[in-house]
Amino acid sequence: MTILGTDEIRERIGLYLTTVTGQPVAINEARALAGGASRDSWAFSASFADGRQGRYVLRRDLPTTMNEAALTRANEFAMMRAAYEHGIRCAQVRWLCESSEPLGQPFFIMDYVDGISIGRKVMTAPELTEARQLLPSQMATQLALIHQLDWQSHRLDFLTQPRTDNPAREAVAEAYDVIDKLQADVPAIEYVLRWCELHAPTAKRITFIHGDFRVGNLLVNPGGLAAVIDWEFAHVGDPCEELGYLCLRDWRFGNDALRASGLSQREPFIQMYERQAGVQVDRSAVDWWEVFGNVRWAIICLKQAQRHLSGQDLSVELASLGRRSLDMQAEAISLIKRINAQGKNNAGGNS
Amino acid sequence: MTEWPDIDGLLDAVRFHLETNVLPVIKTDARLYFQTLVALNLLKIGQREITQSHDLLRQEWAALNKLRGEEAPPPEQEHVLAREIAARRTALAKDTRSGKYDSPDQEALLVAYLEETVAAQLALNNPSLSARMTKEAADQSYAL
């Protein structure tokens, strides 16, 4: 990867924007943004010759992607544009460069949105106390909007779509495929996948899905949810997948008792979503997708650790993910036990 | 008295150096600071594993015996024991996928084995989460 320092980034972005806007553009400041291991992001401010000023974020591809399923920058750009036009709270994308010039990899530029995304900070920052009260309803509203986005009319055909009418079964088959390629024999993962296979729900709706909607991928400021970010795993599927995924214990950042993203109990959250979306949600399907979300994340952890162990991408973070897999294995087993017990209770008329 | 540090002592020395001498001066580099915290955590896991692996292997062997309805004595040498356990886990993984443990009775046996072994591994790798989950199970505070 082309390693660029701050001064080089400023100079190259300035040249690029001057070219594409047809007027001199000065980059006043630029700073690298802390973020995940799969991307390179910079925040910068620009002054245009016509007097405009703006603050922006640049996202650049990295050659070693964490997940082959992630969208390219071009596709992410198209998808974020569609989301913005649909009224979803996300940054407005401005410029897309698919060439390896001037920054070495494709990139796009979007408006800067002020807010905190780091999960632990969102959950503990004193200035976000009121925001945390607002977030559940705002998240439910945004999810309802996301699931209503007409991806076909926005020509987002590049999105991964289910091949059958049962995305749950397809997801299990994909998970088996990944674990087989890793040649990992993990009894806990096999048990959870088998349970998932035997209890896979049928999707009542197939919609556009963000794919990684949770605290950690939301920009939050004192007003609450400022923008949904990190759209690279968007796809088409069962929206219950999204509702289950945000309930993963790993995304509650220590607030274990609040099942919906560490911010609210799950039932009131689902009810808010139902009111906004105008649908009825199958809670047992959401349970299933929460179990599956845990085992899929457990498998991804092993896959990331293998990138380090194989020498492909030496990293202490990737190595540690191999041990973190146990967190999700334990959680999935515990969830299944409680779901099974609830099922017996309901069958006995004790609900 | 040992004249030089044992393995645990060596790891402890590395941990001390990172915590005391390195972390304070890299605080302005958020990414490096985070990566070093991760490295420190892995050192702590390694130290726990060095002291606990002997007991954990024997515990898992006993749990596998119970699941398989066997009373096979564990191999004496630890590396042989670890290899045999890995082979049994492989067989168990295949049997699980093929449906051997689908019936309620068989599932209960498998879950008993998994709960014991995964809980032990979790206690070693993430004691904080392990403690929280143990407390939830004990006081049944985690309803769906």
Interface residues (C-beta under 8 A of the other chain):
Chain A: A34 Y176 D185 V186 P187 A188 I189 E190 Y191 L193 R194 L198 D256 A257 D287 V316 E317 A319 S320 R323 R324 L326 D327 Q329 A330 E331 I333 S334 I336 K337 R338 I339 Q342
Chain B: A30 R31 Q35 V38 A39 N41 L42 I45 A86 R89 T90 L92 A93 K94 T96 R97 G99 Y101 D102 L110 V111 Y113 L114 E115 T117 V118 A119 Q121 L122 N125 N126 L129 S130 R132 M133 E136 A137 S141 Y142 A143 L144
